Amino acid sequence: MRAILNGCTRLSRMERHGFLNGTETQLHNIYRRHNKMEDYNMVAFCTEQTTAEQEYFYSIQPMGVNACVVNLTVGKNERNLLAEKQIEAARKAEMLVHASHIARFTTPEEARDEAKFFLAQTRAFNLPESAVHTLIFTPTVADKSAMELINFFQETLYLHGYRNQDLCVTAQLITNNIVQPGNLHLKPNLTVIDYNRLYPSVAGAGTWLFDDEYLDEQQLIAYDFMDFYTKPNQMRGRQLSLDTEYIVRAGDSYWMIARQLGIELAELLLLNNATVGDRIVPGQRIKIA
């Protein structure tokens, strides 16, 4: 768990308790109602510090947690010893199961070795190629070479037939321009780690990891804005109207809409006589054809 938290802005346990139980909780609930956060499915990210008890998975599924991302590997030789039980528990709770790897690589060779180690574990657990394979990249020290290493890792998975990929990074890595989503070769889903906020600080996030404690468990929990994890076999995204319009929902931007619908951003902006910085609001109708 601590490996994932490196680079994140943290609150103390006392501050977090206040966040979860005081005025901030009320503000968070108001924000959720106003922006219809309850419309989004949630995803549980499980690490070796997450319980593998079946009753826990049964308890979170009715609350909207419809998918589980089980961390299988860390670096090139560490494994999550609870992974098998967590996968079994999630499946029994009728959740979709996906896999994640926590990066430790600092060279292309290490990135390749970690990718192969991760692939070996996904196959050992009989996870299908259609499952999402998530790279969790949260180094304590990172430089401009980070993009090269991330691309190398994800391209290795792609060459072995694993097309559904996600990159999970802290908001700080993006705001500091260490991770540049526009320069990701495979254009994976983007999960942003941004704890204890009323909304994610990075525009265009497909998934938002908003807390690391859920129902008093050490559990990373996320909103799945684009249904990347929770509806992998359906057209991801939002409700369309008459096949030529898109109805804007909370958190959307022109960039996000273009990405999830497979439309060129320039084409979408031209259709709507808009610029990339123009503000759009929930309920607004956007032309898509």
N, C-alpha and C positions, 0 to 999 in steps of 0.2 A: 504493500500500500504506500509506504513512504516513498518508494521509487517513483510512483506516479505523481506524487505531490511536489516533487522538486520543481522550483521555478514558479509555483503558484503563490498568489497572495493568500495568506492564511489568517484566520481569526483564531484567537485563543479559545480553549474549551469554554471558558466563562462567557466570552463574547459570543461564541456560537450558540450557547444555551440561550443567551438573551435574544439572539436573532431568531431562534426557532420558537421562542415562547413569548416574546414581547411585542413592542410596537412594530418592529420590522416584519414579524410574521403577519400582522394585520395588513401592512403595506404590500407584502408579497401576495397575500390572498386577493387583495383588491386588484393588483396588477394581473393576476391570473384570470380573474373574472372579466376584467375589462378587455383583455387581449385573448380571451377564450383559450387559455393554456390547457384547460381540461379537455379540449378537442384533440390534443396531441397524445399519441401513445407514448409510453415511457419504456426505457431500456435499462436493465440492470447490468452494470459492468462488474464482474466477479473476479476477485483476486484470491490469493491464498489466505487472506485474512477475512474473507467472506464466509459465513456459515454455509455448510453443505446440508443442513437439516431440511428434510422434506417439508415439514410444516411451514418453514419460513417461505419457501417458494410458493406453496399453496396460498399463503397469506398475502403476498404482494401481487399475484396475478390478477385477482379481482379489482385491485386498485388501479389498474391500467398499465401494469408492467407486462408487456406482451412479448418481450424478447430478452434474451440473456446473452451477454458477451463474456465468455469464460476465458480468462487469461491462462494460456497454456505454457508459455515460455518466457524467460527473461535472459537476455544475452544469448550466448551460444551454448550454454550447458545447464541452465537452471530450469526446473520444471515445477509447475504448481501441483503439489501432491494431492490436492483436493479436487482437481479438475474433473476426474471421472465421476465422482459423486455429485458435483455441481451440475454437470451435464445431464446426468440421469435424473436429478431432482427437477431441473428445469423442463426436461421433456415430459416428465410425469405431470407437471403443472401445465402442460400444453403450451409452453413457450417455444418460440423459435430460438435455436441455439446457434451462436456464432463464436468466433475465436479471436483472441488478441495476442500480440507479442509486445513485450516491453523492450525497447531498444537499448543497447549498450555500445553499439558500434561507433568507431571513430575513424575507420578506413573503409574503402570499398570492399576489401577482402573480408573484413569482419562483417560488413553488411550482407555479403553473399552467404557467409557461413551461418549467420543468424537466420537468414531467410530459409535456408535448407533445413536447419534444426527445427524451425517453426513448422515447415511443411511436413516433416517426418512425424511430428506430434499430431497435426490435424488428421493425417492419414491413420495414425494409430488409434484415434478415437472415432474413425469412420465418419468424419465430418465431410459433407459433400462439397464439391467445387462451387456449388451455388451459394454456400454459406458466405457471409461477409468475413473477410480476413482483415483485421484492424492492426495497424502499426501505432503503438503508443510511444510517442517521441517526446520525452521531457528531460533532456540532459541538464546537468547543473552548469555546464559550460558548453556553449555552442557558438559557431562562427558561420561565415558565409558558405562553408563547405557542407553545411547541414542539408541543403537542397539536393546536392549531388548524391549524398548518402541515402537520403529518403527515396529519391528516384531509383537508385540502384537496387535497394531492397524491394521496392514495389514492382519494379520491372522483372526481377527474378521470380517473384510469385506469378506474375502475369505469364511469363514464358513457360511456366509449369501448369498453365490452364486455370489459374485462379483470377477471375476477372472482377469479382465484387470486392472492392477494397475501400478501406476507410483510413484516414490519417487523423489521429487524435493528438492534439497539441494544446499547450496552454495558450491563453489569450495573449500573454506577455510575449511569447515567441513571435507571434504575428505582428503585434504592435511595435516590436523592436526590429521588425523586418528581417528576422533570422529565417523564419518560415514564410515563404511567399506563395500563397495558394495558386496564383496565376501561373507559376512556373512549375507546377506539378505535371509531369508528362502524361500521366494516366488519368488526370482529372478525377481523383477519388472523391468520395463523400468527405466532408470536413467536420470532425467533432472537436468542439472547443471546450476546454476545461476552464471554467470561470465560476468559481464557487461563491455562494452566499451573496448573490446579486439579484436585483429585481428583474434583470433581463441580460442576455449575453452582450458583452461589449464589442464583439466582432460581428460585423454585418456579413451575411451570407453563410453563416454556420448551418450545416444540415442537421447537426445534432448538438445539443448543449448539455454538458455535464455540469449540473448546477449544485450538487451536494455530494458529500462523501459519507453521510450517515443517513440511514433510512430505517425507520421503525427501530431505532436504538441499535442498529447493526452497522458494522464497518462495511458499508455498501455504497459504491459509486452509482449514482442514479442520473439519468439523462432524459430530456425531451427529444423525441424523434420527429423533428419538424417536417422532414421530407419522406417519412415512412420508409427510410432506407433499410432499417433493421426489421421493422414490424410488418411490412407488406412487400417483401422482395419480389413477389411474382405478379404484382399489380403495377399499373402505371403510377409511379410515385408522384406525390404532390397534392395539389388542391383541386377543388371542384371546378369543372369547366362548364361554361354555359353556351349552348348551341354550337359547340366545337370551334367557335371562332373567338371566344372571349374567355378570360380567366378572371375569377373573382378573388381579389386580394385578401389575404389574411394577415394576422398580426405577425410581425417579424419579416415580412416579405420585402424584397427590393427587386429592381429590374434585373440585376445580376443573378439573384437567386432564382427568379422565375425562368429566365433564359436557360439557366443551367439545368433545372429540374425537368424542363420540357424539351430540352435538346434543340433549342432555337438559338441562332446567332444573336448575341447581345445587340449588335449594330442593327440587325433587322428588326428586332423587337422595339428598339428605341425609335426607329424610323416609322414603324406602324403607328406608334403612339405620339409622334411629334414631340419626343421627350429627350432629355439628356440623362446620363447615367446618375447624376446627382439629384434628380428630381424626386421629391417626396411622394410616396403613395400611401394610401390609408386603407384600413380594413373595409371591405365592402365595395371598393372601387373596381370597376370593370376595365380590364386591360385587353386590348386587341392582341391576338396571337396568330391571326391568319387574315 
